[in-house]
């Protein structure tokens, strides 16, 4: 896991995601939307925005997937691994879950590009480290079982709890196998180090830090 910098909001995001999302929220509490649309109004499901069930929010965030892939170079914010076309499944993770904050459901700054597996593992947990808020060097890679380990021993108790939950997800067997495959393919010279830096930047950074680069790789 490495630090991810928030990308600029895409020009079309407000029109494609935020405005229709906020209009939907208005309808879900029985209010008129700001912009008229064809078809029947959505059924009221709550008296207050805070009481709207997470399952009732329309999935306008899916319109942001392509922009997230471009902005973050197809790299899962949590695994720090490339999400391959066709074989990978890119998803929008709400860092603040939909069940916890209605006003962040349709906000670009709350979206993290995530592989389908990591999105499922994180689920609606709020006890999870945000890739936008961690610092480089907090995590290392153990090169036997290919588990991610915590290097920062001075975290607050709240961040320690988040780190524990995050590591349980990052160290699921498929995640460790993926990191192992990248390392083994690099060691066999089946991929270059530049490829590794693009497709698995955390692994590449750890191999460099631990002095495990092959001859000729700077």
N, C-alpha and C positions, 0 to 999 in steps of 0.2 A: 504494500500500500504506500503510495506516494502522494505528495501534495498536488492538488489539482487547482488551477486558477480559474475563477469564474470567467466564462467567455461573455462577450458582449451579446446583448439581446438581439436576435435577428429582426430585421425591419418588419417582416410580416407577422411577427408573433402576436402583437396586440390585436390585429384584425382576425387572425386565425384561431387564437387560443384564448387570450384574456377576455376580450369583449364578449364573445359568445358564451364563455364560461360564466362570467358575472351575470349576464342576462339569464342564463339557465338557473343560477342560484336565486335570482329575484323571483323567477317563476315558481321555484320549489318552495318558497315561503309565501306564495300567493300574491306577489307583486307583479306589476307590469314590467316587461323588459324595456330597456332603454331603446332598443332597435326592434322594430316590428319584423316578424319573420312569417313565412307561409306555414300553414298547418295549425293544428290545435295547440293551445298553450299547455305546457307541462303541468301535471297534477301537483297540487300542493302536498308536501310531505311533512312539513314542520312549521311551527309558528316563528321560530327564530333560526337564523343562519347557523348558529352554534349547534343546533339540534338536527341538522340535516344528516342522515345516515351516509357514511362514506360510499356505500354501494349506489347511491342515487346521483352522484355527480357524473354528468356526461363526460365521456372520455376525449374531450377536445385536446388533451395533452398529447395524444398520439400524433397529432399534426406536427408536433415539434420533433419527432424522432429523427427525421432527415437532417434537420438543422443541428441537433445534438451530435449526430454522427460526424458531421462536417466540423463543427466547432471543437470537438474533443478527439478528432482524428480516429474515430471508431474504437476508442479505448475505454473499457469499463472503468468507471471511477473507483470501484472498490478493488477489483482484481488487478488493475493496471495491466490488462491484457487486451489485445486486439480482438474485436468482435468481427469475425470473418463473414463476408456476404454469403448468403444461402445457408451455411452451416451454423452460423451464430444467430442468436435471436436478441436483437437490441430492444431494450425497454426503457421507459421513463420511470425512474424511481422518485417518489416524493420524499425528500429528506425529512421534512416535517410531514408526517403521514396525513392523509386526507381525513382521517378520523379525529385528528387533533386540532386542525386549524383550517377552517373553510376559506379564509382569505389568502392562503398560500397554495391552494389547489391549482390555480391557473397562473402561477408566477414562475417565470423563467429561472429566477435565482434559486428556486426550491427544487429544480429538476437536476437529477444526476443520471447520466447515461450508465445503464447497468445491464449486464448480461441477465438473461431470464433466470438463471439459477440464483444469482446474488439477490435479485429482486425478491424472489420467493423466500430465500433464507432470511433476509432482513425483515420482510413483511412490514407490519406497521409499528415496528419497534422504535421507540425514541431513545433507547439505550444502545446507541450505535455511533461510532466516530464518523464525523463528517469529513470526507476527503478534501473539502474546501478549507477546513480549519486545522487540520493536523500540520505538523512541520516535517520537512524532509529530515530523515535520520531517526524518526520515531520507531521505525520497524526495520528488521533485518530478515535475512533468509537463512534458514538452517539447511545445509546442503547434503544431508543424509536422507531425511524424510521429506524435505522440501516444504517444511512448515514455516509460516511467517511467525516471527518472534518479536516481542516488544523490547526495544532497546532503551527507551526512555523510562527511567525508574523513578522519576520525580513528578508523576502525574498527580493531580488532585484525586480524591476518592471517586468523584463523579466521573472523571475521565478514565480512571482505572476500570470502573465498572463497564463503561462503554467499550474500552479496549478489550476486556475479557469477552464480551458478547461478540464484538467484531471478529476477534481471532477465532472464536468457535466456528464462525461462518467461513472465514477465509481458509481455514484448515480442514474443511470437509475434504474427503478423499478425492473427488473429481478435481478440486482446485489444486491440491498437491500434485496430482498426476499431471495436470497441465503444466505446472512449473517444471516438473521433472522432465517432461518431454522437450520443453524449450532448451533446458540445460543440456540434455543428452544429445539433441540434434546439433546444438552448437559445438559440443565437444567432439562430435563425429564430423564436424565441418560440413554438415548438411545444410546449415544456414550460416550466414555471415553475422558478424557482430552488429553491423549496421541494421540488418534485418531484426535482430534481437532487440536493439534499442527502439525500433519502431513498433514491434509487435508485443514485446514484453519488457517495457522500460524498467519496471521494478527489478526483474531478474537480471537485466543487463547492468543496472546500477550496483546490485549486490555482487555480481561476479567481478566487477571492477574494484569495488571496495575491498573485497576479500582476496584480491590478487590472483584471481582465477582465469584471467584472460589468456587466450591462446597466443603463441608467438606471432608477432606481427600486428596484433591488435593494440591500439593505443588506449 
